[in-house]
Amino acid sequence: MPQAARHSTDQRARRALLGWFRCHARSLPWRKRRSPYAIWVSEIMLQQTQVAAVVPYYNRFLKAFPTLPALARAPLERVLELWSGLGYYRRARHLHQAAQVMAERFASQFPQTYAAARSLPGIGDYTARAVLSLAYGQPLAVLDGNVARVIARLRARRGNLHQSAFRRTVEQDLDRLLSRRRPGDFNEALMELGQTVCLPRGPRCPACPLRRFCRGCATGKPESYPQPRPRRAGELRYLAATVLRRRGKVLLVRGLDEGLVGDLWNFPAAFGSTSREARTRLVEKLGTLVAGDIRLGEPLARLKHAITFRAIRAEIYPAETGGRIAAGAGRWVSLADLNQAAVSQLTRKIAGAVEAVRPERAKDNSRGQRPRRRGGRMKPDPERVTSVYDQMYRSS
């Protein structure tokens, strides 16, 4: 296509896109507060997270930290508490660190140059471009998975974002299409289109403002653009976790295992390639937390969880010990207060499983049931064995 004709087509596509966005933009909380700070927080939260999941977290976060100085002054523990359940917790740590840097070096303002923005913790190319275009109207195009899908279909480009040649080509296409006068609206419009109309599967082509310009739609197979990224194979991991209770509170420690969720509180736990290996490693781990013998009972609950590519099969063990917890090894928290603590989503799930089995065990104890034999072994009678698990029901 001659350059003049292509320029004219891009102009018409741009006008169609911005007109559609003006009429169909969703009412989202970060679109009501157009401060650079509010836009920055929303962009960090929206990384690898669905809009619907972000909205309640964003509202709570901005209520607790309405300004950048308020976030910079806040203790990290409080920031993590409000982030708990949103996942990818490194984002929260970087958000807090960047706020402190901006308070010290940039007069508590998000910087207005690309180089300065990229110098901040947790600010990559995408986030810098997004905030600078949305907050300051700088003519910078923003490329994420949704935008790449729209452009790839619009121009019938094959490949995926993890291929450098494909990425360069899509970036060039996007830069030619970018509205220099309204870059923020343009970027939001393309992202909105990818999130609500140009879907990965089942794109809503009849509702798309770019349909008449879209080569992918013209082929009749828009879903073939772009090509899917090869997925990393899932990894099955077994996890053993324990519930130690004292005077109505449970023991939590920092981190899970293998470097995961290191800033959050979790029940003591260990991974293994088998459930037996995980249990053995848990006993070893408990030996570093408690001075004295550790005895695990039979699993009181089993559950499934997923963290990135890990498919986790967890077994939750009650434990008994006569030893003391090492100083600084953890903290005691009541189950009722877990929602106010900076705990991982897995910790919440384990707490829910523990709470769910309590009525059944309490019912069994009230009936005075006799212990049952399993494989010739006598199951410990909860009325005779003094364990932390037994105390769980007597102290509540």
C-alpha positions as CSV (number, residue, x, y, z in Angstrom):
1,M,0.0,0.0,0.0
2,P,1.4,3.5,-0.9
3,Q,2.4,5.5,2.1
4,A,-0.2,8.2,1.6
5,A,-3.0,5.6,1.4
6,R,-1.7,3.9,4.5
7,H,-1.5,7.2,6.4
8,S,-5.2,7.9,5.4
9,T,-6.3,4.4,6.5
10,D,-4.5,4.8,9.8
11,Q,-6.2,8.2,10.4
12,R,-9.6,6.7,9.8
13,A,-8.9,3.7,12.0
14,R,-7.6,6.0,14.8
15,R,-10.8,8.1,14.6
16,A,-13.0,5.1,14.7
17,L,-11.1,3.7,17.7
18,L,-11.2,6.9,19.7
19,G,-14.9,7.5,18.9
20,W,-15.8,3.9,20.0
21,F,-13.8,4.4,23.3
22,R,-15.6,7.7,24.0
23,C,-18.9,5.8,23.9
24,H,-18.0,2.5,25.4
25,A,-15.2,3.1,27.9
26,R,-15.9,1.2,31.2
27,S,-16.3,3.3,34.3
28,L,-13.2,2.3,36.3
29,P,-12.0,3.9,39.5
30,W,-8.6,4.9,38.1
31,R,-10.2,6.7,35.2
32,K,-11.9,9.0,37.7
33,R,-8.7,9.9,39.5
34,R,-6.3,11.1,36.8
35,S,-3.4,11.9,39.1
36,P,-0.1,10.4,38.1
37,Y,0.0,8.6,41.5
38,A,-3.4,7.0,41.1
39,I,-2.6,6.0,37.5
40,W,0.8,4.5,38.5
41,V,-0.8,2.4,41.3
42,S,-3.5,1.1,39.0
43,E,-0.9,0.1,36.3
44,I,1.1,-1.8,38.8
45,M,-1.9,-3.7,40.1
46,L,-3.2,-4.5,36.6
47,Q,0.1,-6.3,35.7
48,Q,-0.9,-9.9,35.1
49,T,-4.2,-9.4,37.0
50,Q,-7.7,-9.1,35.7
51,V,-9.5,-5.8,36.0
52,A,-12.4,-7.2,38.0
53,A,-9.9,-8.6,40.6
54,V,-8.0,-5.3,40.9
55,V,-11.0,-2.9,41.5
56,P,-11.6,-3.7,45.2
57,Y,-7.9,-3.8,46.0
58,Y,-7.4,-0.5,44.2
59,N,-10.2,1.2,46.2
60,R,-9.0,-0.1,49.5
61,F,-5.4,0.8,48.7
62,L,-6.2,4.4,47.7
63,K,-8.4,4.8,50.7
64,A,-5.5,3.8,53.0
65,F,-2.8,5.6,51.0
66,P,-4.6,8.5,49.2
67,T,-1.3,10.2,48.3
68,L,2.2,9.2,47.3
69,P,3.7,10.6,50.6
70,A,1.2,8.5,52.6
71,L,2.4,5.4,50.8
72,A,6.1,6.4,51.2
73,R,5.6,6.8,55.0
74,A,3.7,3.5,55.5
75,P,5.4,0.5,56.9
76,L,5.9,-2.3,54.4
77,E,3.9,-4.7,56.5
78,R,0.8,-2.5,56.1
79,V,1.3,-2.3,52.3
80,L,1.6,-6.1,52.1
81,E,-1.5,-6.5,54.2
82,L,-3.6,-4.5,51.8
83,W,-2.0,-6.4,48.9
84,S,-2.6,-9.8,50.4
85,G,-4.5,-12.0,48.0
86,L,-3.7,-10.0,44.8
87,G,-0.6,-12.1,44.1
88,Y,2.8,-11.3,42.6
89,Y,3.9,-9.6,45.9
90,R,7.2,-8.3,44.4
91,R,4.9,-5.6,42.8
92,A,3.9,-4.4,46.3
93,R,7.5,-4.2,47.5
94,H,8.6,-2.3,44.5
95,L,5.6,0.0,44.7
96,H,6.6,0.9,48.3
97,Q,10.3,1.3,47.4
98,A,9.5,3.5,44.4
99,A,7.3,5.7,46.5
100,Q,10.1,6.3,48.9
101,V,12.5,7.1,46.1
102,M,10.0,9.6,44.6
103,A,9.5,11.2,48.0
104,E,13.3,11.7,48.4
105,R,14.4,12.5,44.8
106,F,11.3,13.8,42.9
107,A,9.4,15.9,45.4
108,S,6.8,13.1,45.9
109,Q,5.8,13.3,42.2
110,F,6.0,10.6,39.5
111,P,8.8,11.9,37.2
112,Q,8.0,13.3,33.8
113,T,10.9,11.8,31.8
114,Y,11.2,8.3,30.5
115,A,14.7,7.8,31.8
116,A,13.8,9.0,35.3
117,A,10.7,6.8,35.4
118,R,12.7,3.7,34.3
119,S,15.1,4.4,37.2
120,L,12.4,3.6,39.8
121,P,12.1,0.1,41.3
122,G,9.5,-2.0,39.5
123,I,9.1,0.4,36.6
124,G,9.7,-1.2,33.3
125,D,9.2,0.0,29.7
126,Y,5.5,-0.7,29.7
127,T,4.7,1.0,33.0
128,A,6.8,4.0,32.2
129,R,5.1,4.5,28.9
130,A,1.6,3.9,30.3
131,V,2.0,6.5,33.2
132,L,3.7,9.1,31.0
133,S,1.1,8.9,28.3
134,L,-2.0,8.7,30.5
135,A,-0.9,11.2,33.2
136,Y,1.2,13.6,31.1
137,G,0.0,13.2,27.6
138,Q,3.4,12.2,26.2
139,P,3.2,10.5,22.8
140,L,4.4,7.0,23.8
141,A,2.7,3.9,22.6
142,V,2.0,1.1,25.2
143,L,2.4,-2.5,24.2
144,D,1.0,-5.3,26.3
145,G,-0.6,-8.7,25.4
146,N,-4.0,-7.2,24.6
147,V,-2.6,-4.5,22.4
148,A,-0.3,-6.9,20.6
149,R,-3.3,-9.1,19.8
150,V,-5.3,-6.2,18.4
151,I,-2.4,-5.0,16.2
152,A,-1.5,-8.5,15.1
153,R,-5.0,-9.1,13.9
154,L,-5.3,-5.6,12.4
155,R,-2.2,-6.2,10.3
156,A,-2.4,-10.1,10.1
157,R,1.0,-10.5,11.8
158,R,2.1,-14.0,12.8
159,G,4.3,-14.8,15.8
160,N,4.1,-13.9,19.5
161,L,5.5,-11.2,21.8
162,H,8.3,-13.4,22.9
163,Q,9.8,-13.4,19.4
164,S,12.0,-10.3,18.9
165,A,11.2,-9.9,15.2
166,F,7.4,-10.1,15.9
167,R,7.7,-7.6,18.7
168,R,9.7,-5.1,16.6
169,T,7.2,-5.3,13.8
170,V,4.2,-4.8,16.1
171,E,5.9,-1.9,17.8
172,Q,6.4,-0.2,14.4
173,D,2.8,-0.8,13.4
174,L,1.6,0.6,16.8
175,D,3.8,3.7,16.6
176,R,2.4,4.5,13.1
177,L,-1.1,4.2,14.4
178,L,-0.6,6.1,17.7
179,S,-2.5,9.4,18.2
180,R,0.0,12.1,19.0
181,R,-2.7,14.4,20.2
182,R,-4.4,12.0,22.5
183,P,-1.9,9.3,23.3
184,G,-3.4,8.4,26.7
185,D,-6.9,7.9,25.3
186,F,-5.5,6.0,22.4
187,N,-3.5,3.6,24.6
188,E,-6.5,3.0,26.9
189,A,-8.8,2.5,23.9
190,L,-6.6,-0.2,22.4
191,M,-6.3,-2.0,25.8
192,E,-10.0,-1.7,26.3
193,L,-10.7,-3.1,22.9
194,G,-8.4,-6.1,23.6
195,Q,-10.0,-6.7,27.0
196,T,-13.6,-6.5,25.9
197,V,-14.0,-7.1,22.2
198,C,-10.9,-8.5,20.5
199,L,-10.8,-11.4,22.8
200,P,-8.2,-14.3,22.6
201,R,-11.0,-16.8,21.8
202,G,-14.3,-15.8,20.3
203,P,-13.5,-12.2,19.3
204,R,-16.6,-10.1,19.0
205,C,-15.8,-8.8,15.5
206,P,-19.2,-7.4,14.7
207,A,-18.8,-5.0,17.6
208,C,-15.3,-3.9,16.7
209,P,-14.7,-0.4,15.5
210,L,-11.7,-1.6,13.5
211,R,-13.4,-4.4,11.7
212,R,-13.3,-2.8,8.3
213,F,-9.6,-2.1,8.6
214,C,-8.7,-5.6,10.0
215,R,-6.9,-8.0,7.8
216,G,-7.2,-10.8,10.3
217,C,-11.0,-10.4,10.2
218,A,-10.9,-10.4,6.4
219,T,-9.3,-13.8,6.4
220,G,-12.2,-15.2,8.4
221,K,-9.8,-16.6,11.0
222,P,-8.9,-13.7,13.3
223,E,-8.1,-16.1,16.2
224,S,-5.1,-17.4,14.3
225,Y,-3.4,-14.0,15.0
226,P,-1.1,-13.8,16.9
227,Q,0.2,-17.3,17.4
228,P,0.1,-18.6,21.0
229,R,3.2,-18.5,23.1
230,P,4.6,-21.9,24.0
231,R,3.6,-22.6,27.5
232,R,6.0,-23.8,30.2
233,A,5.1,-27.2,31.3
234,G,3.3,-27.4,34.6
235,E,5.1,-28.8,37.6
236,L,3.4,-30.9,40.2
237,R,4.7,-30.2,43.7
238,Y,3.7,-31.6,47.1
239,L,3.5,-29.5,50.1
240,A,3.3,-30.4,53.8
241,A,2.1,-27.6,56.1
242,T,1.5,-27.7,59.9
243,V,-0.9,-26.0,62.3
244,L,0.8,-25.3,65.6
245,R,-1.5,-23.7,68.1
246,R,-1.0,-22.0,71.4
247,R,-3.6,-20.3,73.6
248,G,-6.0,-19.9,70.6
249,K,-3.4,-18.7,68.2
250,V,-1.5,-20.3,65.3
251,L,2.2,-20.1,64.5
252,L,3.0,-18.3,61.2
253,V,6.5,-17.8,59.7
254,R,7.8,-15.6,56.9
255,G,7.8,-17.2,53.5
256,L,6.5,-20.5,52.3
257,D,9.4,-22.6,50.9
258,E,11.8,-22.5,48.0
259,G,11.9,-18.7,48.1
260,L,8.1,-18.2,47.4
261,V,6.1,-15.3,48.9
262,G,9.1,-14.4,51.1
263,D,7.5,-11.2,52.7
264,L,4.2,-12.8,53.6
265,W,3.2,-14.9,56.6
266,N,2.5,-18.6,56.2
267,F,1.9,-21.8,58.1
268,P,5.3,-23.6,58.5
269,A,5.6,-25.7,55.3
270,A,7.9,-27.5,53.0
271,F,7.9,-28.8,49.4
272,G,8.8,-32.2,48.1
273,S,8.6,-34.2,44.9
274,T,6.4,-36.7,46.9
275,S,4.1,-36.2,49.9
276,R,6.5,-38.3,52.0
277,E,9.5,-36.1,51.0
278,A,7.5,-33.0,51.8
279,R,6.5,-34.3,55.2
280,T,10.1,-35.3,56.0
281,R,11.4,-31.8,55.0
282,L,8.7,-30.2,57.1
283,V,9.8,-32.2,60.1
284,E,13.4,-31.0,59.4
285,K,12.2,-27.4,59.1
286,L,10.3,-27.6,62.3
287,G,13.4,-28.7,64.0
288,T,15.0,-25.3,63.3
289,L,11.9,-23.5,64.7
290,V,11.3,-25.5,67.9
291,A,13.7,-26.6,70.6
292,G,12.4,-30.1,71.3
293,D,10.7,-33.0,69.7
294,I,8.1,-32.5,67.0
295,R,5.4,-35.1,66.3
296,L,3.0,-34.7,63.4
297,G,-0.4,-36.3,63.5
298,E,-2.4,-37.6,60.6
299,P,-3.4,-35.0,57.9
300,L,-6.4,-33.1,59.0
301,A,-7.1,-31.6,55.5
302,R,-5.9,-31.8,51.9
303,L,-6.2,-29.1,49.3
304,K,-5.0,-28.0,45.9
305,H,-3.4,-24.6,45.0
306,A,-1.4,-23.1,42.2
307,I,1.4,-20.6,42.2
308,T,2.7,-19.6,38.7
309,F,3.5,-22.9,37.0
310,R,3.4,-25.0,40.1
311,A,0.4,-27.3,40.7
312,I,0.5,-27.8,44.5
313,R,-1.1,-30.7,46.4
314,A,-1.0,-29.7,50.1
315,E,-1.5,-31.8,53.2
316,I,-2.2,-30.0,56.5
317,Y,-0.8,-31.7,59.6
318,P,-1.6,-31.0,63.3
319,A,1.5,-31.1,65.4
320,E,2.4,-31.6,69.0
321,T,5.6,-30.4,70.8
322,G,6.8,-29.8,74.3
323,G,9.6,-27.5,73.1
324,R,9.7,-23.7,72.9
325,I,9.6,-21.7,69.7
326,A,12.9,-20.1,68.9
327,A,13.0,-16.3,69.4
328,G,12.1,-14.4,66.2
329,A,11.2,-17.6,64.4
330,G,7.6,-16.6,63.8
331,R,4.6,-14.9,65.2
332,W,1.4,-16.1,66.9
333,V,-1.9,-15.0,65.2
334,S,-5.5,-15.9,65.9
335,L,-7.4,-17.4,62.9
336,A,-9.9,-14.6,63.3
337,D,-7.2,-12.0,62.6
338,L,-5.7,-13.5,59.5
339,N,-7.7,-11.2,57.2
340,Q,-5.8,-8.2,58.8
341,A,-2.4,-9.8,58.5
342,A,-0.1,-9.9,55.4
343,V,-0.6,-13.5,54.7
344,S,-0.5,-15.4,51.4
345,Q,-3.5,-16.7,49.6
346,L,-2.5,-20.3,50.4
347,T,-2.4,-19.4,54.1
348,R,-6.0,-18.2,53.8
349,K,-7.0,-21.4,52.1
350,I,-5.3,-23.5,54.8
351,A,-7.1,-21.6,57.5
352,G,-10.4,-22.1,55.8
353,A,-9.7,-25.9,55.5
354,V,-8.8,-26.0,59.2
355,E,-12.0,-24.1,60.2
356,A,-14.1,-26.4,58.0
357,V,-13.0,-29.6,59.8
358,R,-13.5,-28.2,63.3
359,P,-17.2,-28.8,63.6
360,E,-16.8,-32.4,62.4
361,R,-14.1,-33.2,65.0
362,A,-16.0,-31.4,67.7
363,K,-19.1,-33.5,66.8
364,D,-17.0,-36.7,66.9
365,N,-15.5,-35.8,70.3
366,S,-18.9,-35.0,71.8
367,R,-20.2,-38.4,70.8
368,G,-17.3,-40.1,72.6
369,Q,-16.5,-42.2,69.5
370,R,-13.9,-44.9,69.9
371,P,-10.7,-44.7,67.9
372,R,-10.7,-46.7,64.7
373,R,-8.1,-49.1,63.5
374,R,-6.3,-48.4,60.2
375,G,-4.1,-51.1,58.8
376,G,-3.7,-52.7,62.2
377,R,-2.6,-49.4,63.8
378,M,-4.6,-47.6,66.4
379,K,-5.4,-44.1,65.5
380,P,-4.6,-41.7,68.4
381,D,-7.6,-40.9,70.6
382,P,-7.9,-37.0,70.6
383,E,-9.2,-37.2,74.2
384,R,-6.1,-39.0,75.4
385,V,-3.3,-37.4,73.5
386,T,-2.4,-33.9,74.6
387,S,-1.5,-32.2,71.3
388,V,-1.7,-28.8,69.8
389,Y,-4.4,-30.1,67.5
390,D,-6.6,-31.1,70.5
391,Q,-6.1,-27.7,72.1
392,M,-7.4,-26.2,68.9
393,Y,-10.9,-27.2,69.9
394,R,-10.7,-26.7,73.6
395,S,-9.3,-23.1,73.5
396,S,-11.9,-21.8,71.0
